[in-house]
């Protein structure tokens, strides 16, 4: 048993809209669900390789420069 019964992404991806992003809101909800900050959580960095929505910080910076 882990929070939300799913695996979250632990890569350097900056795509905060991804459903696998473990956001501060997820953390707060996990604490409420478990009762403290020792909640069980499943995370992996392997999604970086296979995820079509992976975005590295340099890709975001490049998008900003292209738009200027």
N, C-alpha and C positions, 0 to 999 in steps of 0.2 A: 504494500500500500504506500503510495506517494501522493503528494499534493496534485490534485486534479487528475490523478491516474494517467499522467503523460510525462514525456521527456521534454525538457526545455533545452534550448541551445545555449552553450557556454563558449561560443567563439567570439572573435573580435568584431562581429557584425554590428553595425549601427542602425539596422532597420528596426526601429521601435514599433512598427506597425505589424510585424510578423507575430503570428499567434504563438510561436515558440519563444519569444522574447520574455525573459523573466524580469518584469518591471517592478518598480517600487510598490505599485498597487497589488501585484501578485504577492509580493513579500508580506505586505500588511494583511492580505486575505489569508495567506497561509498561516500566519501567526494566530489570527482569529480562529481559524479552523482547528489548529493543533493545540492552541492554548499557550504556546510560548515559541521562542525562536529556534527550537530544536526540531522543527517539522521535517519529515522525510521528503526528500526532493530528488528527482532524477534529472541529471544534466549531462550533455555530451557536446563535444566540439566537432564531432564528425559531420554534422549537418552542413558545415561550411563547404565541404567538398561537393555535396550533392544538391544543395538548395539553390533553386533558381532565383530566389529573392535575396541571396547573400549580398550585403553591401559593406565594403570596407570604408573606413574614414576617407581615404584618398579618392574613392569613387564619388563620395558625397561632395568633397571639395572640388573635384573636377567638374561635377554637374553645376555647381555654383559659378565657377569661372566661365563655363560655356554659356551660361545664361546671361552673363554681364555684357 
